[in-house]
Amino acid sequence: MGVTLPEMMMLQAAHTVYDPADSTTYYFGQLGGSAPSTGNIYQFSVPTKCYIKAVTILANVGTPGTNENSTLYVRVNNSTDYTVTAALNYDAATEQITINGLNIPLAQGDYFSIKLVTPAWATNPLQIREVVGILLTN
């Protein structure tokens, strides 16, 4: 028997400040307090069938970079990527993007992480700390 979810927000925080490298893939997940990983080890487990309806990312940037765009995905079961936004850049002290209207299906027992692919920056941003919010519903 599945569990009925009210709209539920899951949060992941990269409390450790990190300096993103050019053309690199990073993953965020349930191990808040850690810097993003370059391996897909930080994953959320899904207790019941549901859908990801929205994703919010808030980044505090110690030293803003140039405005090349990074791409943010939801990665399901370490195999399927759903693009959330291809317009995430770190060219200001604070970056906040909310993407609504998503309908990413998750089955009971699935797991997912947030995947970030960085560009080749002219000037890399430094000292990034991020929080990612994920809205789930049945």
Backbone bond lengths (Angstrom), bond angles and torsions (degrees), N, CA, C in turn:
res aa  C-N    CA-C-N  psi(-1)  N-CA   C-N-CA  omega(-1)  CA-C   N-CA-C  phi
1 M - - - 1.446 - - 1.523 108.51 -
2 G 1.300 117.29 130.18 1.460 121.72 179.84 1.516 111.67 -78.11
3 V 1.281 115.13 162.97 1.454 122.72 178.00 1.517 108.04 -98.64
4 T 1.323 116.93 135.60 1.458 120.29 176.26 1.517 108.05 -87.11
5 L 1.303 115.65 124.39 1.463 120.82 -179.86 1.514 110.23 -99.28
6 P 1.314 117.36 132.91 1.460 117.43 162.33 1.525 105.34 -71.44
7 E 1.292 117.63 172.49 1.463 116.21 172.65 1.517 107.10 -58.23
8 M 1.312 115.94 130.37 1.453 120.65 -172.92 1.528 109.27 -133.52
9 M 1.297 115.99 135.52 1.451 121.17 178.53 1.518 109.10 -105.01
10 M 1.332 116.40 128.48 1.455 121.98 173.05 1.519 106.36 -107.46
11 L 1.307 117.25 137.62 1.452 120.95 179.89 1.515 110.65 -118.63
12 Q 1.294 115.80 143.04 1.457 122.55 173.58 1.503 106.71 -130.47
13 A 1.307 116.52 134.50 1.453 120.44 -179.90 1.515 110.27 -124.76
14 A 1.310 115.60 133.67 1.464 120.56 170.38 1.523 105.15 -97.08
15 H 1.330 116.05 87.41 1.458 120.62 -176.49 1.516 111.74 -70.64
16 T 1.311 116.58 -26.95 1.446 120.18 179.26 1.520 108.70 -78.78
17 V 1.298 116.40 129.50 1.460 121.23 178.98 1.523 108.45 -71.00
18 Y 1.325 116.31 137.41 1.469 119.85 178.29 1.520 110.30 -136.11
19 D 1.319 114.55 157.94 1.465 123.23 177.29 1.524 107.44 -111.66
20 P 1.338 118.88 106.12 1.454 120.29 -176.65 1.527 112.14 -69.51
21 A 1.312 115.24 140.35 1.463 122.02 178.95 1.529 109.88 -90.89
22 D 1.312 116.15 162.14 1.463 122.16 175.85 1.524 111.01 -62.89
23 S 1.324 115.88 141.54 1.465 123.51 170.18 1.528 112.45 46.89
24 T 1.328 115.42 51.69 1.465 121.70 -176.79 1.523 109.38 -125.71
25 T 1.329 116.66 148.81 1.453 122.49 177.33 1.521 108.84 -104.41
26 Y 1.337 115.49 128.97 1.467 122.69 178.32 1.523 108.75 -121.26
27 Y 1.345 115.87 154.63 1.462 122.33 178.52 1.513 110.13 -127.46
28 F 1.347 115.83 140.18 1.458 124.08 174.44 1.521 106.94 -117.23
29 G 1.315 117.13 150.45 1.461 120.22 176.97 1.499 110.97 -163.36
30 Q 1.319 116.51 -145.84 1.457 120.53 -170.52 1.510 115.17 -81.66
31 L 1.290 120.39 -3.32 1.458 121.29 179.35 1.515 110.37 -92.46
32 G 1.346 115.72 70.99 1.451 120.46 177.05 1.519 110.07 -59.23
33 G 1.291 116.91 150.24 1.457 121.03 -178.18 1.505 111.97 97.83
34 S 1.318 116.47 -8.85 1.453 120.67 179.62 1.518 109.55 -107.38
35 A 1.306 115.59 153.40 1.461 119.51 171.34 1.524 107.45 -71.09
36 P 1.318 118.60 155.05 1.461 119.95 176.71 1.526 110.22 -56.55
37 S 1.300 114.97 149.66 1.459 121.65 -178.26 1.523 110.04 -100.22
38 T 1.321 116.42 153.07 1.459 119.55 171.87 1.523 109.98 -91.72
39 G 1.328 117.79 0.01 1.459 122.94 172.16 1.510 108.54 -115.36
40 N 1.317 118.09 149.14 1.463 122.17 -175.42 1.528 110.02 -81.90
41 I 1.348 116.66 70.38 1.460 120.76 -177.68 1.517 112.97 -110.69
42 Y 1.314 118.40 -14.04 1.459 122.23 -178.04 1.520 108.39 -98.95
43 Q 1.331 117.55 99.04 1.455 120.67 -172.85 1.517 111.63 -129.32
44 F 1.349 115.25 148.07 1.456 122.58 172.06 1.528 107.47 -91.42
45 S 1.307 117.36 138.45 1.459 122.39 174.68 1.527 108.25 -97.40
46 V 1.333 116.74 142.09 1.459 121.51 -175.65 1.533 109.32 -104.99
47 P 1.348 118.18 119.13 1.460 120.72 -175.88 1.530 114.68 -80.05
48 T 1.328 117.32 -17.75 1.455 121.31 -176.74 1.528 109.41 -156.88
49 K 1.309 116.60 162.61 1.464 120.36 176.29 1.524 109.16 -59.20
50 C 1.322 116.12 131.54 1.460 120.65 179.80 1.523 109.45 -161.18
51 Y 1.314 115.77 -176.05 1.459 122.37 -179.74 1.522 109.22 -134.35
52 I 1.310 115.89 142.37 1.464 120.54 169.52 1.520 106.20 -85.68
53 K 1.327 116.36 121.21 1.459 121.92 -175.71 1.525 113.18 -104.21
54 A 1.328 117.25 -25.14 1.462 120.11 -179.13 1.528 109.48 -156.19
55 V 1.314 115.15 151.86 1.464 122.42 174.77 1.520 107.33 -134.39
56 T 1.328 115.63 133.21 1.461 122.33 174.59 1.512 108.03 -121.25
57 I 1.309 116.58 136.10 1.456 121.13 173.74 1.521 107.83 -125.16
58 L 1.319 115.53 131.98 1.453 123.01 175.77 1.516 107.19 -122.02
59 A 1.310 116.61 121.87 1.465 121.51 -179.62 1.519 109.68 -122.22
60 N 1.309 115.28 130.61 1.461 121.83 169.37 1.521 105.92 -100.98
61 V 1.317 115.97 125.88 1.459 121.97 -173.76 1.523 108.75 -115.80
62 G 1.333 116.83 117.87 1.458 120.96 -179.55 1.510 111.96 -65.25
63 T 1.330 116.50 -46.82 1.463 122.69 177.51 1.522 107.85 -129.32
64 P 1.333 118.55 105.30 1.457 120.19 -179.89 1.530 112.14 -61.31
65 G 1.324 114.81 149.66 1.458 121.30 176.73 1.517 109.84 -104.07
66 T 1.319 115.35 -166.97 1.465 120.34 174.69 1.527 108.56 -76.89
67 N 1.319 117.29 172.62 1.468 120.48 -166.17 1.527 115.99 -93.35
68 E 1.322 119.25 26.74 1.465 119.53 173.79 1.532 108.84 -64.96
69 N 1.322 116.24 146.66 1.463 121.23 -174.16 1.519 113.24 -90.30
70 S 1.329 114.62 137.39 1.457 122.44 168.13 1.524 107.38 -95.95
71 T 1.336 116.83 160.06 1.453 121.37 177.86 1.520 109.04 -115.71
72 L 1.330 115.76 133.68 1.452 122.86 -179.52 1.524 109.04 -111.29
73 Y 1.330 116.64 131.96 1.454 123.31 -179.05 1.525 110.06 -126.70
74 V 1.334 115.87 158.76 1.459 121.81 159.40 1.524 104.78 -99.96
75 R 1.322 116.51 125.79 1.467 121.85 -179.64 1.525 108.32 -108.71
76 V 1.329 116.67 117.75 1.464 122.69 -175.90 1.530 109.75 -102.79
77 N 1.322 115.63 129.30 1.462 123.55 176.65 1.529 112.95 54.59
78 N 1.324 115.33 30.67 1.466 121.71 178.95 1.524 112.21 54.31
79 S 1.347 116.68 29.45 1.457 118.42 -178.71 1.524 114.80 -143.65
80 T 1.321 118.40 -29.62 1.465 120.92 -174.61 1.523 109.42 -119.38
81 D 1.336 115.82 123.35 1.461 122.01 179.40 1.524 110.57 -102.65
82 Y 1.329 115.62 133.40 1.458 122.85 173.37 1.525 106.56 -115.73
83 T 1.324 116.87 119.85 1.464 120.91 -179.73 1.522 109.90 -69.41
84 V 1.323 115.71 126.87 1.460 122.01 175.92 1.525 109.23 -94.89
85 T 1.335 117.09 -48.74 1.461 121.84 175.77 1.523 109.67 -157.88
86 A 1.318 115.22 144.92 1.459 121.43 174.12 1.525 109.55 -111.16
87 A 1.326 116.83 18.91 1.468 121.75 -175.20 1.518 111.83 -125.56
88 L 1.316 117.03 38.06 1.459 121.27 178.17 1.519 108.26 -98.98
89 N 1.327 116.38 118.40 1.465 119.01 176.46 1.520 108.22 -129.76
90 Y 1.267 115.51 165.92 1.468 121.59 -174.94 1.523 109.44 -122.57
91 D 1.339 116.25 51.40 1.461 121.26 -175.29 1.528 112.81 -102.67
92 A 1.333 116.84 14.69 1.467 121.79 177.63 1.526 108.17 -141.00
93 A 1.314 116.32 164.39 1.467 120.72 -178.35 1.524 111.80 -64.85
94 T 1.323 117.07 -30.38 1.460 121.96 177.07 1.515 108.69 -132.38
95 E 1.323 115.72 133.46 1.471 122.14 177.85 1.515 106.43 -126.88
96 Q 1.337 117.65 123.62 1.460 120.38 174.81 1.511 108.94 -134.53
97 I 1.329 114.78 127.16 1.457 121.10 178.12 1.520 107.73 -132.66
98 T 1.329 116.75 132.54 1.456 121.94 171.81 1.519 107.57 -119.50
99 I 1.313 115.53 127.63 1.461 121.78 177.37 1.519 107.35 -112.50
100 N 1.329 116.50 112.07 1.464 123.36 177.51 1.524 109.32 -99.33
101 G 1.305 116.11 173.12 1.463 120.61 174.18 1.519 113.77 78.71
102 L 1.323 117.54 13.84 1.459 120.24 175.67 1.530 108.89 -76.45
103 N 1.301 116.85 159.28 1.464 122.09 177.08 1.524 108.15 -148.60
104 I 1.317 116.07 58.74 1.464 121.88 -175.24 1.525 108.50 -86.37
105 P 1.342 117.58 115.40 1.462 120.28 -175.40 1.528 112.11 -78.05
106 L 1.339 114.94 139.37 1.462 122.06 175.49 1.528 108.37 -132.24
107 A 1.314 116.47 134.06 1.458 121.63 177.73 1.527 109.60 -98.66
108 Q 1.321 116.36 158.13 1.456 120.02 175.54 1.531 108.79 -55.97
109 G 1.328 116.24 130.25 1.456 120.99 -179.27 1.519 114.25 93.84
110 D 1.343 117.54 -12.23 1.466 119.71 175.15 1.521 109.22 -67.11
111 Y 1.308 115.02 165.97 1.453 121.35 171.43 1.515 107.58 -140.20
112 F 1.323 115.81 155.90 1.457 119.45 -179.15 1.511 110.00 -148.05
113 S 1.310 114.51 161.23 1.458 121.97 173.84 1.523 107.63 -140.29
114 I 1.299 115.60 169.98 1.459 122.32 174.16 1.519 106.95 -98.60
115 K 1.307 115.93 129.52 1.469 122.41 -177.21 1.523 108.34 -113.78
116 L 1.318 116.09 130.77 1.463 122.84 178.72 1.522 108.26 -121.14
117 V 1.337 116.80 125.35 1.463 121.57 176.69 1.526 107.20 -113.60
118 T 1.329 115.37 119.66 1.461 120.40 -176.01 1.533 110.94 -89.98
119 P 1.323 116.28 155.72 1.466 121.06 177.11 1.529 110.43 -87.13
120 A 1.302 115.81 -179.08 1.470 121.41 167.52 1.523 105.52 -90.25
121 W 1.324 116.54 101.29 1.456 121.53 -176.64 1.525 111.21 -77.92
122 A 1.327 116.88 150.08 1.464 120.95 167.57 1.529 108.22 -70.95
123 T 1.352 115.84 -42.92 1.467 123.02 173.61 1.519 107.64 -132.55
124 N 1.319 116.52 117.33 1.471 120.62 -177.74 1.530 111.19 -72.27
125 P 1.345 116.87 141.96 1.458 119.71 170.20 1.533 108.64 -71.97
126 L 1.327 115.65 155.19 1.464 120.53 -178.69 1.517 110.14 -131.29
127 Q 1.303 115.34 155.46 1.465 123.52 173.74 1.536 112.05 56.81
128 I 1.331 115.34 59.58 1.462 121.57 179.14 1.525 109.76 -92.71
129 R 1.313 115.20 136.57 1.467 123.51 172.33 1.521 105.65 -128.64
130 E 1.344 117.94 127.23 1.458 121.23 -173.30 1.518 112.92 -127.26
131 V 1.329 114.40 150.84 1.457 122.98 170.36 1.526 106.46 -127.45
132 V 1.323 116.13 132.07 1.464 121.53 178.34 1.524 108.25 -117.57
133 G 1.327 117.04 129.27 1.458 122.82 176.07 1.512 109.52 -111.83
134 I 1.333 116.32 137.59 1.468 121.93 -177.82 1.523 108.42 -126.50
135 L 1.318 117.56 123.88 1.459 121.79 178.66 1.521 109.08 -96.10
136 L 1.341 116.24 119.14 1.473 123.14 178.32 1.510 109.72 -110.10
137 T 1.325 116.84 146.40 1.456 122.24 172.93 1.522 108.12 -153.81
138 N 1.354 116.26 161.35 1.469 120.97 178.61 1.495 111.45 -75.00
